[in-house]
Amino acid sequence: MQKTYDLNVIKRTSIITPDQLREEFPMTERATQTVIDGRQDIKNILDGNDPRLLVITGPCSIISHRQAIKYGELLAGLQEKVKTKIKLIMRVYFEKPRTNVGFKGLISDPHIDKKTFDIDEGMRKARKILMDLNEMGVAAGTEILSQTAAERLSGLIAWACIGARTTESQNHREWASAFSMPVGFKNGTDGNLSTAINALLAASTPQVFIGNDPVGVTSRVFSKGNKYCHIVLRGGKRPNYDSVSIGEACEMLSKYPTLHQAVVVDCSHKNSGKDYRRQGEVFNRVLIQRMGHTNGIHINPNKAICGLMLESNVEEGKQPFVYGETKKEDLNPFVSITDACIGWDETEDLITTAYRQL
């Protein structure tokens, strides 16, 4: 009988199970407490019970343990200085959505060679990085692209993001309904807010979907819904960090009182016109809206603005990189190979200035 399946599959290989990965890198008491405290702080901010500003900052993509730990050390030191006014979460992104093709992140290709795709090694590197960051007291946030990664890493994540390309995905909405951490949904790539609002409604509702158990066996998953889902504005056909756009988002949210009336603004992507040098301008303009004053000029403060996101690396900019040609050993681990980022000096200045103003 003629075969009718796997016609375009070259081969299949098994990958490390969630239980195996957790056994290799077991949770410690310190790491566990960092995750718990990070999640609770974010929940309190979303609930309005914690007046601090949430700032999610870190590299566009993680490409090495060395890079992640260096940035984490810098962030840990800064957190101590600003913790009374600002809650810092580190952007630790291991999976990258691609418009067509390209480097899909450390988990997919940890050797960045476009040949080996050693996903087991990628999973190990990702979990090791998250363990070490949480041991340092640095709470982590990441974008969830695959259920496979979520099952193996979510216990170490304080905040999760569903990106603009996947906010409309039924699968991602179902997964988010079962996640143990707060989840931000970005507006669509075209700037459509309805997509994100519908995602919040779906993810906050109990769901039944096909998933896997802790050892990777396919099963039915019954979720109770995630009450800490919220919207992340990242721009679209035009930026949406201005007061009119944020006001429109708040007005749409107000029609659904069961949702969190809270907005996080992504200072990168279309809000900065994909120019990393404009992130600081976006950050400060949104901060003014939240505070309601600058240089003696007062406006109505918008307390719905609860957080900001920055794409920031140890060093600024983006280095030359051709996927499949540039060798990993030739890369500077502290400079982005995906979207260009602001450097640590500017990041520290933005956050410490915000701290003083707050």
C-alpha positions as CSV (number, residue, x, y, z in Angstrom):
1,M,0.0,0.0,0.0
2,Q,1.3,3.4,-0.9
3,K,2.4,5.6,2.0
4,T,0.3,8.7,2.5
5,Y,2.1,10.4,5.5
6,D,5.6,11.8,6.3
7,L,6.2,12.4,2.6
8,N,8.2,15.5,3.3
9,V,9.8,14.3,6.5
10,I,13.5,13.4,6.2
11,K,13.8,11.9,9.7
12,R,12.5,12.1,13.3
13,T,14.7,12.1,16.4
14,S,13.5,12.2,20.0
15,I,14.4,15.0,22.4
16,I,14.9,15.2,26.1
17,T,11.7,15.0,28.1
18,P,10.5,17.6,30.6
19,D,11.2,15.2,33.5
20,Q,14.7,14.4,32.3
21,L,15.6,18.1,31.9
22,R,14.3,18.9,35.4
23,E,16.3,16.0,36.8
24,E,19.5,17.3,35.2
25,F,18.8,20.8,36.4
26,P,16.7,20.5,39.6
27,M,15.1,23.6,41.1
28,T,16.9,25.1,44.1
29,E,15.3,26.9,47.0
30,R,16.7,30.3,46.0
31,A,15.7,29.9,42.3
32,T,12.2,28.8,43.3
33,Q,11.8,31.8,45.6
34,T,12.9,34.2,42.8
35,V,10.3,32.8,40.5
36,I,7.5,32.9,43.1
37,D,8.4,36.4,44.2
38,G,8.8,37.7,40.6
39,R,5.3,36.3,39.6
40,Q,3.7,37.7,42.7
41,D,5.2,41.2,42.3
42,I,3.9,41.3,38.7
43,K,0.5,40.2,39.8
44,N,0.4,42.8,42.5
45,I,1.4,45.5,39.9
46,L,-1.3,44.3,37.5
47,D,-3.9,44.3,40.4
48,G,-2.9,47.9,41.3
49,N,-1.7,46.7,44.8
50,D,2.0,47.5,44.0
51,P,2.6,51.1,42.7
52,R,6.0,50.2,41.2
53,L,6.7,50.4,37.5
54,L,7.4,47.1,35.8
55,V,10.3,47.2,33.4
56,I,11.1,44.2,31.3
57,T,14.6,44.6,29.8
58,G,17.2,42.5,28.1
59,P,18.6,41.2,24.8
60,C,16.5,40.7,21.7
61,S,17.8,37.2,21.7
62,I,20.0,35.2,24.0
63,I,23.0,33.7,22.1
64,S,25.2,32.4,25.0
65,H,25.4,31.7,28.7
66,R,28.2,34.3,29.0
67,Q,26.0,37.0,27.6
68,A,23.0,36.2,29.7
69,I,24.9,36.0,33.0
70,K,26.8,39.2,32.3
71,Y,23.6,41.1,31.6
72,G,21.9,39.4,34.6
73,E,24.8,40.6,36.9
74,L,24.3,44.1,35.7
75,L,20.6,44.0,36.1
76,A,20.9,42.5,39.6
77,G,23.0,45.4,40.7
78,L,20.6,47.9,39.3
79,Q,17.6,46.3,40.8
80,E,19.0,46.8,44.3
81,K,19.2,50.6,43.6
82,V,15.7,51.0,42.1
83,K,13.7,48.3,43.8
84,T,11.5,50.7,45.8
85,K,10.0,52.3,42.6
86,I,10.7,49.8,39.8
87,K,10.4,46.0,39.4
88,L,12.9,44.7,36.9
89,I,12.4,41.5,34.9
90,M,15.1,40.3,32.5
91,R,14.1,39.6,28.9
92,V,15.5,36.1,28.3
93,Y,14.3,35.1,24.8
94,F,15.4,31.7,23.5
95,E,12.9,31.4,20.6
96,K,12.6,33.8,17.7
97,P,9.7,34.1,15.3
98,R,10.9,34.6,11.7
99,T,8.9,36.4,9.0
100,N,10.2,33.7,6.6
101,V,13.4,32.0,7.5
102,G,16.5,32.7,9.7
103,F,18.0,32.0,13.1
104,K,15.2,30.8,15.3
105,G,17.0,31.1,18.6
106,L,19.3,29.3,21.1
107,I,16.9,26.4,21.7
108,S,16.6,25.6,18.0
109,D,20.2,26.0,17.1
110,P,22.6,26.5,20.1
111,H,25.7,26.2,17.9
112,I,24.3,28.9,15.5
113,D,25.6,27.0,12.5
114,K,22.4,26.2,10.6
115,K,23.5,22.6,10.4
116,T,23.4,20.7,13.8
117,F,20.1,22.0,15.3
118,D,21.0,20.3,18.6
119,I,17.7,21.0,20.4
120,D,18.7,18.8,23.4
121,E,21.7,21.0,23.9
122,G,19.6,24.1,23.3
123,M,17.2,23.0,26.0
124,R,20.0,22.3,28.4
125,K,21.6,25.7,27.8
126,A,18.3,27.5,28.2
127,R,17.5,25.8,31.5
128,K,21.0,26.3,32.8
129,I,20.8,30.0,32.0
130,L,17.4,30.3,33.7
131,M,18.6,28.4,36.7
132,D,21.7,30.6,37.1
133,L,19.7,33.9,36.7
134,N,17.1,32.9,39.2
135,E,19.9,31.8,41.6
136,M,21.2,35.4,41.3
137,G,17.8,36.7,42.2
138,V,17.0,37.9,38.6
139,A,13.5,37.1,37.6
140,A,13.1,36.1,33.9
141,G,10.6,36.8,31.2
142,T,10.4,35.1,27.8
143,E,8.4,34.8,24.6
144,I,6.6,31.4,24.3
145,L,6.6,30.1,20.8
146,S,6.5,26.3,21.3
147,Q,4.7,24.1,23.7
148,T,7.8,21.9,23.9
149,A,9.9,24.7,25.3
150,A,7.1,25.9,27.6
151,E,6.7,22.4,29.2
152,R,10.5,22.2,29.9
153,L,11.2,25.8,31.0
154,S,8.0,27.4,32.4
155,G,8.8,26.6,36.0
156,L,11.6,29.0,35.8
157,I,9.7,31.9,34.1
158,A,8.2,34.8,36.0
159,W,6.6,36.5,33.0
160,A,5.7,35.2,29.6
161,C,4.9,37.0,26.3
162,I,2.9,35.9,23.3
163,G,4.2,37.7,20.3
164,A,2.4,39.7,17.6
165,R,2.6,36.9,15.1
166,T,1.1,34.3,17.5
167,T,-1.4,36.4,19.5
168,E,-4.2,35.2,17.2
169,S,-3.1,31.5,17.5
170,Q,-5.7,29.4,19.3
171,N,-3.0,27.0,20.6
172,H,-1.1,29.9,22.2
173,R,-4.2,31.2,23.8
174,E,-5.0,27.7,25.2
175,W,-1.5,27.3,26.6
176,A,-1.6,30.7,28.2
177,S,-4.8,29.7,30.0
178,A,-2.8,27.0,31.8
179,F,0.4,28.9,32.4
180,S,1.4,29.6,36.0
181,M,2.8,33.0,35.3
182,P,1.3,36.3,34.1
183,V,1.2,36.5,30.3
184,G,1.4,39.6,28.1
185,F,-0.3,39.4,24.6
186,K,1.1,41.8,22.0
187,N,-1.2,43.6,19.5
188,G,-1.1,42.2,16.0
189,T,1.6,43.2,13.6
190,D,-0.9,45.4,11.8
191,G,-1.5,47.2,15.1
192,N,-5.0,45.7,15.6
193,L,-6.0,45.7,19.3
194,S,-9.0,43.5,18.9
195,T,-6.7,40.5,18.3
196,A,-5.0,41.0,21.6
197,I,-8.3,41.7,23.5
198,N,-9.8,38.5,22.1
199,A,-6.6,36.7,23.2
200,L,-7.0,38.0,26.7
201,L,-10.6,36.9,26.8
202,A,-9.8,33.4,25.6
203,A,-6.7,32.9,27.8
204,S,-8.6,34.0,30.9
205,T,-11.3,31.4,30.3
206,P,-11.1,27.7,31.3
207,Q,-10.0,25.6,28.3
208,V,-9.7,22.0,27.3
209,F,-6.9,21.2,24.8
210,I,-4.4,18.7,23.6
211,G,-1.1,18.9,25.4
212,N,1.5,16.8,27.1
213,D,2.0,15.4,30.6
214,P,5.3,16.0,32.6
215,V,7.0,13.1,30.8
216,G,5.9,14.2,27.3
217,V,2.9,11.9,26.7
218,T,0.1,13.5,24.7
219,S,-3.0,14.1,27.0
220,R,-6.0,16.2,27.5
221,V,-5.3,19.4,29.5
222,F,-8.0,21.1,31.5
223,S,-7.1,24.6,32.5
224,K,-8.8,27.0,34.8
225,G,-7.9,30.1,32.9
226,N,-5.2,32.7,33.6
227,K,-6.5,35.8,35.3
228,Y,-3.2,37.6,34.9
229,C,-3.2,38.1,31.1
230,H,-2.7,41.7,29.9
231,I,-2.0,43.6,26.7
232,V,1.4,44.7,25.4
233,L,1.4,47.6,22.8
234,R,4.2,47.2,20.2
235,G,3.0,49.4,17.4
236,G,1.7,48.3,14.0
237,K,1.2,50.3,10.9
238,R,2.0,53.3,13.1
239,P,3.3,53.6,16.7
240,N,0.8,53.2,19.5
241,Y,2.7,54.5,22.6
242,D,1.2,58.0,22.3
243,S,-1.6,59.1,24.7
244,V,-4.3,58.8,22.1
245,S,-3.4,55.2,21.3
246,I,-3.0,54.2,24.9
247,G,-6.3,55.9,25.6
248,E,-8.0,53.8,22.9
249,A,-6.5,50.6,24.3
250,C,-7.8,51.6,27.8
251,E,-11.2,52.3,26.4
252,M,-11.4,48.9,24.7
253,L,-10.3,47.2,27.9
254,S,-12.9,49.0,29.9
255,K,-15.6,47.2,28.0
256,Y,-14.4,44.0,29.6
257,P,-14.2,44.7,33.4
258,T,-13.0,41.1,34.1
259,L,-9.8,41.8,32.3
260,H,-6.9,43.6,33.8
261,Q,-7.1,47.3,33.0
262,A,-3.4,47.5,32.5
263,V,-1.0,48.2,29.6
264,V,2.6,47.4,29.0
265,V,4.4,49.3,26.3
266,D,7.1,47.8,24.2
267,C,9.5,50.6,23.4
268,S,11.0,48.6,20.5
269,H,9.6,47.1,17.3
270,K,7.2,49.4,15.4
271,N,6.9,51.8,18.4
272,S,10.5,52.8,17.7
273,G,10.3,52.4,14.0
274,K,12.7,49.5,14.4
275,D,15.4,52.1,15.2
276,Y,17.0,51.1,18.5
277,R,18.2,54.6,19.1
278,R,14.6,55.8,19.5
279,Q,13.7,53.4,22.3
280,G,14.8,55.9,25.0
281,E,12.5,58.6,23.5
282,V,9.5,56.1,23.6
283,F,10.4,55.1,27.1
284,N,10.5,58.7,28.4
285,R,7.3,59.8,26.6
286,V,5.4,56.9,28.1
287,L,6.9,57.5,31.5
288,I,5.6,61.1,31.3
289,Q,2.1,59.8,30.5
290,R,2.2,57.6,33.6
291,M,3.4,60.3,35.9
292,G,1.3,63.1,34.5
293,H,4.0,65.8,34.6
294,T,7.3,67.0,33.2
295,N,9.1,70.3,33.9
296,G,6.2,71.8,35.6
297,I,3.7,71.0,32.8
298,H,0.9,68.7,34.1
299,I,-1.3,66.3,32.2
300,N,-3.8,63.7,33.5
301,P,-1.6,60.7,34.7
302,N,-2.5,57.3,33.2
303,K,-2.2,54.7,35.9
304,A,-3.2,52.0,33.5
305,I,0.4,52.1,32.2
306,C,1.9,49.5,34.4
307,G,5.1,48.6,32.5
308,L,7.6,49.2,29.8
309,M,9.8,46.9,27.7
310,L,13.3,47.5,26.3
311,E,15.5,45.6,23.9
312,S,18.8,46.1,25.6
313,N,22.2,44.3,25.5
314,V,25.5,44.7,27.2
315,E,26.7,46.6,24.1
316,E,24.6,48.6,21.7
317,G,23.7,48.0,18.1
318,K,23.7,44.9,16.0
319,Q,26.8,43.1,14.6
320,P,27.3,41.7,11.1
321,F,25.8,38.2,10.9
322,V,24.9,35.9,8.1
323,Y,23.1,32.8,9.3
324,G,24.9,29.7,8.2
325,E,28.1,31.6,7.2
326,T,29.2,33.6,10.3
327,K,30.9,31.3,12.8
328,K,29.7,31.4,16.4
329,E,33.3,31.8,17.7
330,D,33.6,35.0,15.6
331,L,30.6,36.6,17.2
332,N,30.8,39.2,20.0
333,P,28.5,37.6,22.6
334,F,27.5,41.0,24.0
335,V,26.2,42.5,20.7
336,S,22.8,41.5,19.1
337,I,22.7,39.3,16.0
338,T,18.9,39.8,15.6
339,D,17.3,43.2,16.3
340,A,19.6,46.0,17.3
341,C,19.6,46.9,21.0
342,I,20.5,49.8,23.2
343,G,23.6,49.3,25.3
344,W,23.8,48.9,29.1
345,D,25.0,52.4,29.7
346,E,21.8,53.9,28.1
347,T,19.6,51.3,29.8
348,E,21.0,52.1,33.2
349,D,20.6,55.8,32.6
350,L,17.0,55.4,31.4
351,I,16.0,53.3,34.4
352,T,17.9,55.3,37.1
353,T,16.4,58.6,35.7
354,A,12.9,57.0,35.8
355,Y,13.6,56.0,39.4
356,R,14.5,59.5,40.4
357,Q,11.4,60.9,38.6
358,L,9.1,58.3,40.2
